[in-house]
Amino acid sequence: MPPHGNGALQPSSSTDENPPLVCYSTAGRYDVQLIAYNSLGSDTVTFGNYIAVSPPPPLPVISQIGKTLYCTTDTSYASYQWYDSTSIISGATDTFLVITNSGNYNIQITNHEGCKIAVGINVTGIKEFGANSTIYIYPNPATNQLFIQCSSFNRRENTYAYITNMLGQMLLQVQISNPQSVIDITSLSPGIYFLHLKSASGSATKMFVAY
């Protein structure tokens, strides 16, 4: 039963009653041909567009902010599963993962057609935003402005503030130049968000509500 089409990879044909798995490099529809033999000869039947191959999910990207790993999202993604190296992490089925140590972390994405794709990230270190740092954000909930106060701010380092939603999507990014700063959040819809501070010394994450 050989598949026909440029996207079919080996094995492209088989003499088994139950042929082995055939992989396809590109999405599309493919023909299948069956040739039956006996002592009198052979007979051939071809099924046009018999196999429908769906495209794989778009390749996700993993980013790290402090102790949290974030996976990019896509409307075609149906489910997420995180792994510590090759070991499945029970219950880790969200778009982000909070880690406690360095290592190789992977995420497997499944789309609505059941196709899967996986990527990984090698985490070599987790640094906090200053061991003795105290960070306040206010008001919380906030409406138009979010104030940030950091006790161990270092003017010699470039410090950035990132705001992400619950899916890990980055919505705002600004550079912080003072220990007391303010971020305009009028563009945010009502909901729960994360503020991430990141510098060469490390990073920190705070949750806040916009309304």
C-alpha positions as semicolon CSV with decimal commas, in nm:
position;residue;x (nm);y (nm);z (nm)
1;M;0,000;0,000;0,000
2;P;0,232;0,282;-0,116
3;P;0,134;0,645;-0,051
4;H;0,177;0,883;-0,343
5;G;0,300;1,242;-0,317
6;N;0,617;1,443;-0,265
7;G;0,552;1,476;0,108
8;A;0,567;1,103;0,185
9;L;0,882;0,981;0,358
10;Q;1,017;0,629;0,402
11;P;0,880;0,372;0,404
12;S;0,693;0,474;0,090
13;S;0,570;0,118;0,026
14;S;0,519;-0,207;0,212
15;T;0,432;-0,571;0,145
16;D;0,291;-0,624;0,497
17;E;-0,076;-0,688;0,566
18;N;-0,062;-0,406;0,820
19;P;0,191;-0,154;0,683
20;P;0,426;0,033;0,918
21;L;0,379;0,398;1,002
22;V;0,448;0,639;0,714
23;C;0,569;0,988;0,803
24;Y;0,488;1,297;0,598
25;S;0,709;1,605;0,581
26;T;0,438;1,845;0,464
27;A;0,066;1,884;0,522
28;G;-0,178;1,796;0,245
29;R;-0,385;1,514;0,100
30;Y;-0,221;1,201;-0,039
31;D;-0,326;0,908;-0,258
32;V;-0,291;0,544;-0,151
33;Q;-0,246;0,253;-0,391
34;L;-0,305;-0,115;-0,312
35;I;-0,170;-0,391;-0,538
36;A;-0,294;-0,747;-0,475
37;Y;-0,117;-1,050;-0,624
38;N;-0,212;-1,415;-0,675
39;S;-0,115;-1,697;-0,909
40;L;-0,317;-1,542;-1,194
41;G;-0,155;-1,201;-1,176
42;S;-0,227;-0,878;-0,995
43;D;-0,492;-0,612;-0,952
44;T;-0,450;-0,249;-0,851
45;V;-0,683;-0,003;-0,683
46;T;-0,598;0,361;-0,607
47;F;-0,771;0,577;-0,347
48;G;-0,739;0,944;-0,437
49;N;-0,682;1,197;-0,158
50;Y;-0,725;0,911;0,090
51;I;-0,490;1,042;0,362
52;A;-0,530;1,391;0,507
53;V;-0,219;1,522;0,685
54;S;-0,268;1,823;0,913
55;P;0,012;2,078;0,968
56;P;0,203;2,061;1,298
57;P;0,142;2,329;1,560
58;P;0,351;2,647;1,520
59;L;0,684;2,612;1,699
60;P;0,650;2,765;2,049
61;V;0,919;2,969;2,222
62;I;1,013;2,938;2,589
63;S;1,139;3,241;2,782
64;Q;1,262;3,271;3,140
65;I;1,194;3,553;3,383
66;G;1,335;3,469;3,726
67;K;1,186;3,143;3,851
68;T;0,915;3,132;3,587
69;L;0,927;2,980;3,238
70;Y;0,677;3,109;2,985
71;C;0,560;2,944;2,664
72;T;0,424;3,147;2,375
73;T;0,060;3,083;2,286
74;D;-0,133;3,028;1,967
75;T;-0,502;2,983;1,889
76;S;-0,425;2,640;1,741
77;Y;-0,280;2,509;2,071
78;A;-0,517;2,278;2,257
79;S;-0,299;2,159;2,548
80;Y;0,041;2,202;2,713
81;Q;0,259;1,957;2,906
82;W;0,588;2,047;3,077
83;Y;0,873;1,801;3,131
84;D;1,180;1,804;3,356
85;S;1,421;1,670;3,097
86;T;1,226;1,363;2,976
87;S;1,021;1,316;3,294
88;I;0,665;1,446;3,284
89;I;0,582;1,707;3,550
90;S;0,249;1,610;3,699
91;G;-0,011;1,885;3,678
92;A;0,216;2,117;3,477
93;T;-0,028;2,182;3,193
94;D;-0,037;2,563;3,188
95;T;0,144;2,813;2,965
96;F;0,395;2,889;3,241
97;L;0,600;2,684;3,488
98;V;0,754;2,796;3,819
99;I;1,087;2,618;3,875
100;T;1,313;2,581;4,178
101;N;1,641;2,465;4,024
102;S;1,847;2,466;3,707
103;G;1,806;2,195;3,445
104;N;1,667;2,108;3,104
105;Y;1,294;2,182;3,077
106;N;1,070;2,093;2,784
107;I;0,713;2,161;2,682
108;Q;0,500;1,954;2,444
109;I;0,222;2,130;2,257
110;T;-0,080;1,948;2,113
111;N;-0,310;2,120;1,865
112;H;-0,682;2,061;1,807
113;E;-0,605;1,793;1,544
114;G;-0,392;1,594;1,788
115;C;-0,058;1,686;1,627
116;K;0,230;1,745;1,869
117;I;0,548;1,951;1,877
118;A;0,801;2,005;2,156
119;V;1,077;2,252;2,244
120;G;1,314;2,286;2,538
121;I;1,521;2,535;2,734
122;N;1,837;2,482;2,937
123;V;1,817;2,679;3,263
124;T;2,163;2,742;3,403
125;G;2,075;2,960;3,698
126;I;1,798;3,135;3,892
127;K;1,881;3,475;4,035
128;E;1,651;3,679;4,253
129;F;1,627;4,055;4,225
130;G;1,872;4,129;4,508
131;A;1,882;3,908;4,816
132;N;1,781;4,193;5,049
133;S;1,549;4,371;4,808
134;T;1,199;4,477;4,910
135;I;0,964;4,551;4,623
136;Y;0,625;4,716;4,654
137;I;0,368;4,775;4,383
138;Y;0,062;4,991;4,444
139;P;-0,225;5,049;4,422
140;N;-0,341;4,694;4,381
141;P;-0,596;4,674;4,222
142;A;-0,482;4,952;3,990
143;T;-0,659;5,154;3,724
144;N;-0,444;5,389;3,516
145;Q;-0,105;5,379;3,685
146;L;0,103;5,119;3,869
147;F;0,370;5,249;4,108
148;I;0,687;5,048;4,177
149;Q;0,918;5,094;4,475
150;C;1,240;4,890;4,500
151;S;1,467;4,918;4,804
152;S;1,784;4,780;4,637
153;F;1,764;4,955;4,302
154;N;2,105;4,981;4,129
155;R;2,137;5,277;3,894
156;R;2,445;5,122;3,732
157;E;2,237;4,834;3,593
158;N;1,974;4,840;3,322
159;T;1,648;4,741;3,486
160;Y;1,338;4,656;3,287
161;A;0,977;4,598;3,383
162;Y;0,764;4,352;3,188
163;I;0,391;4,300;3,222
164;T;0,245;3,967;3,112
165;N;-0,105;3,823;3,126
166;M;-0,209;3,486;3,270
167;L;-0,113;3,317;2,940
168;G;0,242;3,447;2,961
169;Q;0,198;3,692;2,673
170;M;0,408;4,006;2,711
171;L;0,192;4,317;2,691
172;L;0,419;4,599;2,811
173;Q;0,793;4,654;2,844
174;V;0,955;4,966;2,994
175;Q;1,295;5,054;3,135
176;I;1,304;5,150;3,502
177;S;1,549;5,431;3,584
178;N;1,460;5,513;3,946
179;P;1,391;5,322;4,269
180;Q;1,042;5,475;4,258
181;S;0,879;5,451;3,916
182;V;0,536;5,451;3,759
183;I;0,397;5,253;3,464
184;D;0,101;5,362;3,254
185;I;-0,140;5,065;3,240
186;T;-0,437;5,235;3,072
187;S;-0,400;4,996;2,777
188;L;-0,467;4,689;2,996
189;S;-0,812;4,533;3,007
190;P;-0,954;4,443;3,350
191;G;-0,790;4,122;3,473
192;I;-0,496;3,961;3,655
193;Y;-0,141;4,039;3,541
194;F;0,221;3,978;3,640
195;L;0,485;4,249;3,677
196;H;0,840;4,121;3,622
197;L;1,149;4,321;3,715
198;K;1,471;4,209;3,553
199;S;1,830;4,333;3,574
200;A;2,180;4,187;3,566
201;S;2,143;4,109;3,939
202;G;1,835;3,892;3,892
203;S;1,459;3,920;3,861
204;A;1,140;3,933;4,063
205;T;0,771;3,883;3,989
206;K;0,465;4,044;4,145
207;M;0,099;3,984;4,066
208;F;-0,152;4,266;4,040
209;V;-0,510;4,331;3,929
210;A;-0,615;4,592;3,675
211;Y;-0,973;4,714;3,664
